[in-house]
Amino acid sequence: MAIIYPEVSRTFSEFLLLPNLTTKDCAPVNIDLTTPLVKHSKDKEPALKLNIPIVSAIMQSVSNDTLAIALARCGGLSFIYASQTIENQAEMVRKVKKHKSGFVVSDSNVSVNQTLRDVLAIKERTGHSTIAVTDDGTANGKLLGIITSRDYRLSRDPLDKKVEDFMTPFKDLIVGKLGITLSEANDIIWEHKLNSLPIIDDEQRLHYLVFRKDYDDHKANPEQLLDSKKRLMVGAGINTWDYKERVPELINAEADILCVDSSDGFTEYQRDTLRYIKKNFPHIKVGGGNVVDREGFMYLVESGADFVKVGIGGGSICITREQKGIGRGQASAVIEVAKARDEYFEKTGVYIPICSDGGIVHDYHIVLALAMGADFVMMGRYFARFDESPNKKVKRGNSYVKEYWGEGSNRARNWQRYDLGESTNLKFEEGVDSYVPYAGKLKDNLDITLSKIRSTMSSCGAKSIRELQKTARLTIVSSTSLIEGGAHDVILKESEY
């Protein structure tokens, strides 16, 4: 007969945290939210870390380049959705990598023989007002000058005016030499009141531009997640269908990490995908999932996953449990997989981070997931509400909402992620098409969420996520205690603000 688990399948809302002693040095300002993103050996630093324990879901209605930029600036990471053409996904990754910061390879370049019309076309296409002039019009040509909006007047200058007639020539430029540090470059920018500083080699060839605005941006976002070249980090989702074509293009676009996107990761399709990547691109980090138990976790770990996503059917737009009867309460899934992860670590000395994907309704659920053993959480609905998400904002009644649909819905048409090995269209849906309340800018909302996380961890007496996992105390709650936990037996006033 079938194996029956006697334990109840529990969700985050069935638990509360008990407070531990809050010491004076455990104030919210001292809480460290950094967390490993990929597997690492005992006593060694992971190759990739997050500055906050939050990533965005691999969904059409959530993770495009604009949201990836906004989240990375706050310390988290987005996985650009895979349910689009390979070319479009790779271009989104490139946009994130080019957005930021420090030493930027110029992608807005002209030669001296081009015209103001060409300059305006580049500005329209890229949005960049600083354009490098090189001998061959490439990003690594001999630098001959710089063009900014101060070098021409549209009301006076004809569109066929040659670049060499209005650019700021090289002899009038202040430049930095290749090998200079970012700190030294910023000092030059401030000393000479520049907006940008070209970085050249001994042969006058352009290598990078350093922008003043990036320095200001870094000061305003001290937790931003940057790679070794001081660029924003970004991940990319992949499927188990076209990975042999998709993965090389995403690597060329310089995605920092990949993740196989599937509602059920306990499959041979996912094993083959992970093994292919590890064999052909051993330096690339890739996560696997989703699973809900020890067996699924170990299968993906042995297949080569650098982190494992946990959760089936817990998302607000996911109806996998309703359609197929497959899944598990998110709390129960995280607890079992975290236990398997810890046992694997004790046995091998290799730590495999786990990501709790789905089931987050309230901000405190994030802390519960971390306390139960997750290293970070993945959220979709949370991010779909913001300005930076790719979905439409529409007015319904007297309020604004944003569209939000699941990757398992007909709208997403992403049948490949379900690993059926078929070449026909999706026969039934595992996600719905819906709306979520519009909430404004990502940073404004995420700052509040992070404040709540730090405050809750302070009450738990934990200054780091690892400490929270070791010392947190959890209690199961009854349905009536849930009612008691909110406002009750009063008549609430309408807000006057």
C-alpha positions in Angstrom: 0.0 0.0 0.0 1.0 3.7 -0.3 3.3 5.2 2.3 1.3 7.5 4.6 2.9 10.2 6.6 1.1 10.6 9.9 2.4 14.1 10.5 0.1 17.0 9.6 1.3 19.1 6.6 1.7 22.5 8.2 1.9 26.1 6.8 3.8 29.1 8.2 0.6 30.6 9.6 0.4 27.7 12.1 3.5 28.8 13.9 4.7 31.7 16.0 8.1 32.6 17.3 8.8 32.7 21.0 11.0 35.6 22.1 14.5 34.9 23.4 16.6 37.3 25.5 17.4 40.4 23.6 20.8 41.6 24.6 21.9 45.3 24.2 24.0 44.5 21.2 21.2 42.7 19.4 19.5 45.9 18.3 18.0 45.8 14.8 20.8 48.0 13.5 23.3 45.2 14.3 21.4 42.4 12.6 23.3 40.8 9.8 21.1 39.6 6.9 23.8 38.2 4.6 23.3 34.6 3.6 25.0 32.0 1.4 23.5 31.6 -2.1 25.5 28.6 -3.3 27.0 25.5 -1.7 30.4 25.7 0.0 32.7 23.6 2.2 32.9 23.9 5.9 34.9 26.9 7.1 35.0 28.4 3.6 33.2 31.4 2.3 30.6 30.7 -0.5 31.4 31.9 -4.0 28.1 33.9 -4.0 26.2 35.5 -1.1 23.1 37.6 -0.8 23.1 40.8 1.3 19.4 40.2 2.2 17.7 36.8 2.2 15.3 37.5 -0.6 15.1 36.7 -4.3 12.3 37.2 -6.8 10.4 34.5 -8.5 11.1 33.2 -12.0 7.9 34.6 -13.4 6.8 36.6 -16.4 4.8 38.9 -14.2 7.7 39.5 -11.7 11.3 39.2 -12.7 12.4 41.3 -15.7 15.4 43.6 -15.9 13.8 46.6 -14.2 12.9 44.6 -11.1 16.2 42.9 -11.1 18.0 46.2 -11.0 15.8 47.5 -8.2 16.2 44.4 -6.1 19.9 44.1 -6.6 20.3 47.7 -5.5 18.7 46.7 -2.2 20.9 43.6 -1.7 18.7 40.8 -3.2 18.7 39.0 -6.5 16.2 38.4 -9.3 16.1 35.4 -11.6 15.1 36.7 -15.0 12.1 34.5 -16.2 12.8 31.8 -18.8 9.4 31.7 -20.5 10.5 33.9 -23.3 12.9 33.6 -26.2 16.5 33.0 -25.4 17.5 36.3 -27.1 15.1 38.3 -25.0 16.1 36.7 -21.8 19.8 37.2 -22.5 19.2 40.8 -23.4 17.5 41.4 -20.1 20.5 39.9 -18.3 22.8 42.3 -20.3 20.7 45.3 -19.3 21.2 44.5 -15.6 24.9 43.9 -16.0 25.4 47.2 -18.0 23.3 49.3 -15.6 25.7 49.4 -12.8 28.4 50.6 -11.6 32.0 51.4 -11.0 34.0 50.5 -14.2 31.4 50.5 -17.0 32.2 49.2 -20.5 30.8 51.9 -22.8 28.0 50.7 -25.0 27.4 54.2 -26.5 30.2 55.0 -29.0 30.7 56.8 -32.2 33.5 57.7 -34.6 34.5 61.2 -35.6 32.9 60.8 -39.0 29.5 60.2 -37.7 26.9 63.0 -37.2 24.7 64.6 -34.5 21.9 62.5 -36.0 23.8 59.3 -35.1 24.4 60.7 -31.6 20.7 61.4 -31.0 19.8 58.0 -32.3 22.1 56.3 -29.8 20.8 58.5 -27.0 17.2 57.5 -27.9 18.1 53.8 -28.0 20.2 53.6 -24.8 19.1 56.6 -22.8 22.8 57.5 -22.3 23.8 61.1 -22.6 27.6 60.4 -22.3 28.9 59.0 -25.6 32.5 58.1 -26.2 34.2 59.0 -29.5 36.8 56.5 -30.6 38.8 56.0 -33.8 36.7 53.0 -34.9 33.5 53.8 -33.1 33.9 50.8 -30.7 34.1 50.5 -26.9 37.8 49.6 -27.0 39.0 51.9 -29.7 41.5 54.8 -29.3 39.7 57.5 -27.4 39.4 60.8 -29.3 36.8 62.6 -27.4 33.6 62.6 -25.3 30.1 63.9 -26.2 27.6 65.0 -23.5 24.4 67.1 -23.9 26.5 70.2 -23.2 28.3 69.8 -26.5 25.4 70.5 -28.8 22.3 72.6 -29.1 19.4 71.1 -31.0 18.0 74.5 -31.7 21.2 75.7 -33.4 23.2 72.7 -34.6 22.2 70.8 -37.9 21.7 67.1 -37.6 24.4 66.4 -40.2 27.0 68.2 -38.2 30.1 66.0 -37.8 31.0 64.6 -34.4 34.6 65.9 -34.6 33.1 69.5 -34.9 31.3 69.5 -31.6 32.8 66.8 -29.3 35.1 67.6 -26.4 38.5 66.5 -27.8 40.9 64.2 -26.0 43.3 67.1 -25.2 40.7 68.7 -23.0 39.7 65.6 -21.2 40.8 64.4 -17.7 41.3 60.6 -17.8 42.4 57.8 -15.6 44.9 55.1 -16.4 44.0 51.4 -16.6 44.8 49.8 -13.2 43.4 52.7 -11.1 41.2 51.7 -8.2 37.5 52.7 -8.1 38.3 54.8 -5.0 41.1 56.7 -6.8 38.8 57.2 -9.8 36.1 58.7 -7.6 38.6 61.0 -6.0 39.6 62.3 -9.4 35.9 62.8 -10.3 35.3 64.8 -7.1 38.5 66.8 -7.3 37.8 68.0 -10.9 34.0 68.1 -10.5 33.4 65.7 -13.3 30.4 63.7 -14.3 32.4 60.8 -15.8 36.0 59.7 -16.0 37.3 57.7 -19.0 39.8 54.9 -18.2 42.4 54.3 -20.9 45.5 52.2 -21.4 49.0 53.4 -22.5 47.9 53.3 -26.1 45.0 55.7 -25.4 42.5 52.9 -25.9 39.2 53.2 -24.0 38.5 50.5 -21.5 35.9 51.9 -19.0 33.9 54.9 -17.9 33.4 55.7 -14.3 30.4 57.8 -13.5 29.8 60.2 -10.6 26.1 59.2 -10.3 27.2 55.6 -9.6 29.2 56.8 -6.6 26.1 58.7 -5.3 23.9 55.7 -6.0 26.2 53.4 -4.0 26.1 55.7 -1.0 22.3 55.7 -1.2 22.2 51.9 -1.5 25.0 50.5 0.7 23.7 46.9 0.6 23.5 46.6 -3.2 24.6 43.2 -4.5 27.6 43.6 -6.7 29.9 41.3 -8.6 33.7 41.5 -8.7 33.6 44.2 -11.3 31.2 46.3 -9.2 28.2 45.5 -11.4 24.8 44.5 -10.2 24.3 40.8 -9.9 21.5 38.9 -11.6 20.3 35.4 -12.0 18.4 33.7 -14.8 15.9 30.9 -14.9 16.2 27.9 -17.3 14.0 25.0 -18.2 14.7 21.4 -18.9 13.7 21.6 -22.6 16.1 24.0 -24.4 18.8 24.3 -21.8 21.6 23.3 -24.3 20.8 26.3 -26.4 19.7 28.7 -23.6 22.5 28.2 -21.0 25.5 29.2 -23.3 23.7 32.4 -24.3 22.9 33.3 -20.6 26.6 32.7 -19.8 27.7 34.9 -22.6 25.3 37.6 -21.2 27.2 37.2 -17.9 24.4 35.9 -15.7 25.8 35.3 -12.2 23.8 32.2 -11.4 21.2 30.0 -13.0 18.2 28.2 -11.6 16.1 25.4 -13.1 12.5 26.5 -13.0 10.0 23.6 -12.5 7.0 23.0 -10.3 8.4 19.5 -9.6 12.2 19.1 -9.5 12.3 15.5 -8.5 12.7 14.3 -12.1 15.3 12.8 -14.4 14.8 15.8 -16.7 16.2 18.1 -14.0 19.0 15.7 -13.2 20.1 15.7 -16.9 19.9 19.5 -17.0 22.1 19.9 -13.9 24.6 17.3 -15.0 24.9 18.9 -18.5 25.7 22.3 -16.9 28.2 20.9 -14.4 30.0 18.9 -17.1 30.2 21.6 -19.8 30.3 24.8 -17.6 31.8 23.7 -14.3 32.3 27.2 -13.1 28.7 28.1 -13.4 26.5 28.0 -10.3 23.0 26.6 -10.8 20.1 25.9 -8.4 17.5 23.1 -8.7 14.0 22.5 -7.5 11.3 22.4 -6.5 11.1 19.6 -3.9 9.3 19.1 -0.6 11.1 16.2 1.1 14.5 14.6 1.9 14.4 12.3 -1.1 13.9 15.2 -3.6 16.6 17.3 -1.9 19.2 14.5 -2.0 18.4 13.7 -5.6 19.1 17.3 -6.7 22.2 17.6 -4.5 23.7 14.4 -6.0 22.8 15.8 -9.4 25.0 18.8 -8.8 22.6 21.6 -7.6 24.4 24.5 -5.9 21.2 25.4 -3.9 17.8 23.7 -3.7 14.4 25.4 -3.9 11.7 24.0 -1.6 7.9 24.3 -2.1 5.1 22.9 -4.3 1.7 24.5 -4.4 2.2 27.1 -1.8 2.2 30.2 -4.1 -0.7 32.5 -4.1 -1.4 31.9 -7.8 -0.4 28.2 -7.8 -3.1 25.6 -8.0 -0.9 22.5 -8.4 -2.4 21.0 -5.2 -5.9 21.6 -6.4 -5.3 20.3 -9.9 -3.0 17.3 -9.1 -3.2 16.7 -5.4 0.6 17.2 -5.3 2.4 19.3 -2.7 3.0 19.8 1.0 2.5 22.6 3.6 5.4 25.0 3.2 6.5 24.9 6.8 6.6 21.1 6.9 8.5 21.0 3.6 11.2 23.5 4.8 11.6 21.8 8.1 12.2 18.3 6.6 14.5 19.6 3.8 16.5 21.7 6.3 17.0 18.7 8.5 18.3 16.7 5.5 20.6 19.6 4.6 22.1 19.7 8.1 22.6 16.0 8.2 24.3 16.1 4.8 26.6 18.9 6.1 27.6 17.0 9.1 28.4 13.9 7.0 30.2 15.6 4.1 31.3 19.1 5.3 29.4 20.6 2.3 26.7 23.1 3.1 23.8 23.3 0.5 21.7 26.5 0.9 17.9 26.0 0.6 15.4 28.5 -0.7 11.8 28.6 0.6 9.7 29.2 -2.5 6.0 30.1 -1.8 3.7 30.3 1.1 4.8 33.8 2.3 1.7 35.8 3.1 3.0 38.1 5.9 6.4 39.6 6.4 7.0 37.6 9.6 6.6 34.4 7.5 10.0 35.2 6.1 11.5 35.0 9.5 9.7 31.8 10.2 11.1 30.3 7.0 14.6 31.3 8.0 14.2 30.0 11.5 13.0 26.7 10.1 16.2 26.4 8.2 15.8 28.3 4.9 18.8 30.4 3.9 16.7 32.7 1.8 13.1 33.0 0.4 11.7 33.4 -3.1 8.6 35.6 -3.6 6.4 36.4 -6.5 3.2 38.1 -5.4 5.2 40.4 -3.1 7.2 41.8 -6.0 4.4 41.8 -8.6 2.8 44.7 -6.7 5.6 47.2 -7.4 6.3 49.8 -10.1 9.4 47.9 -11.3 7.6 44.7 -12.1 6.7 44.2 -15.8 3.0 43.7 -15.4 0.4 46.3 -16.2 -1.1 48.7 -13.6 -4.8 49.1 -14.0 -7.6 50.8 -12.1 -10.4 48.6 -10.7 -13.1 50.5 -8.8 -11.5 53.2 -6.7 -8.0 51.6 -6.4 -5.1 50.5 -8.6 -4.0 46.9 -9.0 -1.4 45.1 -11.0 -1.9 42.0 -13.1 -0.3 38.8 -11.7 -0.3 35.4 -13.4 1.3 32.1 -12.7 3.9 30.4 -14.9 1.6 27.4 -14.9 -1.3 29.5 -16.4 -2.4 29.5 -20.0 -1.3 33.1 -20.2 2.3 32.2 -19.5 2.1 29.3 -21.9 5.2 27.9 -20.2 4.3 24.2 -20.5 8.0 23.3 -20.8 8.6 23.9 -17.0 6.4 20.9 -16.1 8.9 18.4 -17.4 6.5 16.0 -19.1 8.8 15.5 -22.1 6.0 16.4 -24.4 5.9 18.7 -27.4 2.2 19.6 -27.1 0.6 22.6 -25.4 -0.3 22.7 -21.8 -3.4 20.6 -21.3 -4.5 22.1 -18.0 -3.4 25.0 -15.8 -1.5 24.9 -12.6 -1.6 28.6 -12.1 -4.2 31.4 -12.2 -4.5 34.8 -13.8 -5.2 37.5 -11.2 -4.6 41.0 -9.8 -2.7 42.2 -6.7 -3.0 45.5 -5.0 -0.6 48.1 -6.4 1.9 49.1 -3.7 4.3 51.7 -5.3 8.1 51.5 -5.4 10.0 48.4 -4.5 12.6 50.0 -2.2 10.0 51.8 -0.1 8.1 48.6 0.6 11.2 46.4 0.9 12.8 48.8 3.5 9.7 48.3 5.7 9.8 44.5 5.3 13.5 44.4 6.2 12.9 46.6 9.2 10.3 44.0 10.4 12.7 41.1 9.8 15.5 42.8 11.8 13.1 43.8 14.6 11.7 40.2 14.8 15.2 38.7 14.8 16.2 41.2 17.6 13.2 39.9 19.7 14.5 36.4 19.0 18.0 37.3 20.3 19.6 36.5 17.0 22.1 38.8 15.2 22.4 36.6 12.1 20.4 34.1 10.1 22.7 31.3 11.2 22.2 32.2 14.8 18.4 32.4 14.3 18.4 28.9 12.8 20.2 27.5 15.9 18.4 29.3 18.7 14.8 30.2 17.5 11.9 28.7 19.4 8.7 28.0 17.6 5.2 27.1 18.8 2.2 25.7 17.0 -0.9 27.9 17.2 -4.6 27.1 17.2 -7.2 28.7 14.9 -8.5 30.7 17.8 -5.1 32.1 18.8 -4.8 33.4 15.2 -7.9 35.5 15.8 -6.5 36.6 19.2 -3.3 37.7 17.4 -5.0 40.4 15.4 -7.2 43.3 16.4 -10.4 42.0 17.9 -13.3 43.1 20.1 -12.9 46.7 19.1 -14.3 49.0 16.4 -11.5 50.2 14.3 -11.2 53.9 13.4 -10.8 54.8 9.7 -7.3 56.2 9.1 -7.1 60.0 9.0 -3.8 60.0 7.2 
